């Protein structure tokens, strides 16, 4: 019960404060306003997601392994 209470305290109080502090420090180190850091972060996440869905699927290790196996069998 105490562990659950401690977890809830950390998750509810400390985590949002730490995220705000990290964002503030990043904005300060980049010499940018905080809202711009937030919007840039959303922009980067959107581009990474788009990349993963377009090119990332063709680079899937399971798919590449299957293609290599097929190619290797074709040589023999």
C-alpha positions in Angstrom: 0.0 0.0 0.0 2.8 2.4 0.8 4.5 1.6 -2.5 1.4 2.5 -4.4 1.0 5.7 -2.4 4.6 6.6 -3.2 4.2 5.8 -6.9 1.0 7.9 -7.1 2.8 10.7 -5.4 5.7 10.6 -7.8 3.6 10.2 -10.9 1.2 12.9 -9.9 3.5 15.5 -8.5 7.1 14.9 -9.5 6.8 13.8 -13.1 4.9 16.9 -14.4 7.4 19.1 -12.5 10.4 17.3 -14.0 9.0 17.5 -17.5 8.3 21.2 -17.2 11.8 21.7 -15.8 13.4 19.7 -18.6 11.4 21.7 -21.2 12.4 25.0 -19.6 16.1 24.0 -19.5 16.0 22.8 -23.1 14.4 26.1 -24.2 16.9 28.1 -22.3 19.9 26.1 -23.7 18.5 26.5 -27.3 17.6 30.2 -26.6 14.0 29.6 -27.7 10.7 30.3 -26.0 9.0 27.3 -24.4 6.0 27.3 -26.7 8.3 27.0 -29.6 10.1 24.1 -28.0 6.7 22.4 -27.6 5.6 23.0 -31.2 9.0 21.9 -32.6 8.8 18.7 -30.6 5.3 17.9 -32.0 6.7 18.7 -35.5 9.6 16.3 -35.0 7.4 13.5 -33.7 5.1 13.9 -36.7 8.0 13.6 -39.1 9.5 10.6 -37.3 6.1 8.9 -37.3 5.6 9.6 -41.0 9.1 8.2 -41.8 8.5 5.0 -39.7 5.2 4.4 -41.6 6.7 5.0 -45.0 10.3 3.8 -45.2 10.5 2.2 -41.8 8.2 -0.7 -42.8 10.5 -1.7 -45.6 13.4 -1.8 -43.2 11.7 -4.1 -40.8 14.2 -6.8 -39.6 11.8 -9.6 -40.1 10.9 -8.5 -43.6 14.6 -8.0 -44.5 15.5 -11.5 -43.1 12.7 -13.1 -45.2 14.0 -11.3 -48.3 17.5 -12.4 -47.7 16.4 -16.0 -47.1 14.5 -15.9 -50.4 17.5 -14.3 -52.2 19.9 -16.9 -50.7 17.7 -19.8 -51.7 17.5 -18.4 -55.3 21.3 -18.5 -55.5 21.6 -22.2 -54.7 
